[in-house]
Amino acid sequence: MASSWQNVGHQMNAMFLPGTNITDTGRKFRAKHGHDGRGSAAGTKAYKFGEFAVDVLDVGGNRAVATHHEAKWLIDTGTRHFDQNSLVALENAIIDSLTRPGAELPIQFHIDSTRPPGSKATADVVPTIVNGQVTGYTITIHCVP
């Protein structure tokens, strides 16, 4: 799955670039998951990391996860294969980033595919703080090759 993770990492980085890209991602995120990311608005559902990556197209019409990798991706990003605490931290950072209309926070994703076989994926979520304010995130996903 590492090559799929690498592909998703590149695509997610593009979706979270400041400017038009992240504004478009944020608009689509809020339409799907509500303004709080928790599905509180009618017709929206709570955000889950794996699902958004297969559902939403970037500003250029590209998908983060190729159609032929969707099933494996959804399995690998679920709690059975991804550390629960890491997944919650990852999802909270993305929610924080994309629920700020017009002021979305950039995120830089890194993929580290050195976890031993059979290990759960983990994520290190590091906020960028300037003058006491979170201005973005760096997320490193550690996964099995």
Secondary structure as the mmCIF struct_conf table of DSSP 4:
data_model
#
loop_
_struct_conf.conf_type_id
_struct_conf.id
_struct_conf.beg_label_comp_id
_struct_conf.beg_label_asym_id
_struct_conf.beg_label_seq_id
_struct_conf.end_label_comp_id
_struct_conf.end_label_asym_id
_struct_conf.end_label_seq_id
HELX_RH_AL_P HELX_RH_AL_P1 ALA A 2 MET A 15
TURN_TY1_P TURN_TY1_P1 PHE A 16 PHE A 16
BEND BEND1 LEU A 17 LEU A 17
TURN_TY1_P TURN_TY1_P2 PRO A 18 GLY A 19
HELX_RH_AL_P HELX_RH_AL_P2 THR A 20 HIS A 33
TURN_TY1_P TURN_TY1_P3 HIS A 35 ASP A 36
BEND BEND2 GLY A 37 GLY A 37
STRN STRN1 ARG A 38 ARG A 38
BEND BEND3 GLY A 39 GLY A 39
BEND BEND4 ALA A 41 ALA A 41
TURN_TY1_P TURN_TY1_P4 ALA A 42 GLY A 43
STRN STRN2 ALA A 46 ALA A 46
HELX_RH_AL_P HELX_RH_AL_P3 PHE A 49 ASP A 55
STRN STRN3 LEU A 57 LEU A 57
TURN_TY1_P TURN_TY1_P5 VAL A 59 GLY A 60
BEND BEND5 GLY A 61 GLY A 61
STRN STRN4 ARG A 63 ARG A 63
BEND BEND6 ALA A 64 VAL A 65
HELX_RH_3T_P HELX_RH_3T_P1 THR A 67 HIS A 69
HELX_RH_AL_P HELX_RH_AL_P4 GLU A 70 ASP A 76
TURN_TY1_P TURN_TY1_P6 THR A 77 THR A 77
BEND BEND7 GLY A 78 GLY A 78
TURN_TY1_P TURN_TY1_P7 THR A 79 HIS A 81
STRN STRN5 PHE A 82 PHE A 82
HELX_RH_AL_P HELX_RH_AL_P5 GLN A 84 LEU A 98
TURN_TY1_P TURN_TY1_P8 THR A 99 THR A 99
BEND BEND8 ARG A 100 ARG A 100
TURN_TY1_P TURN_TY1_P9 PRO A 101 GLY A 102
HELX_LH_PP_P HELX_LH_PP_P1 GLU A 104 PRO A 106
STRN STRN6 ILE A 107 ASP A 112
HELX_LH_PP_P HELX_LH_PP_P2 ARG A 115 PRO A 116
TURN_TY1_P TURN_TY1_P10 PRO A 117 GLY A 118
HELX_LH_PP_P HELX_LH_PP_P3 SER A 119 LYS A 120
STRN STRN7 ALA A 121 ALA A 121
STRN STRN8 THR A 122 VAL A 130
TURN_TY1_P TURN_TY1_P11 ASN A 131 GLY A 132
STRN STRN9 GLN A 133 HIS A 142
#
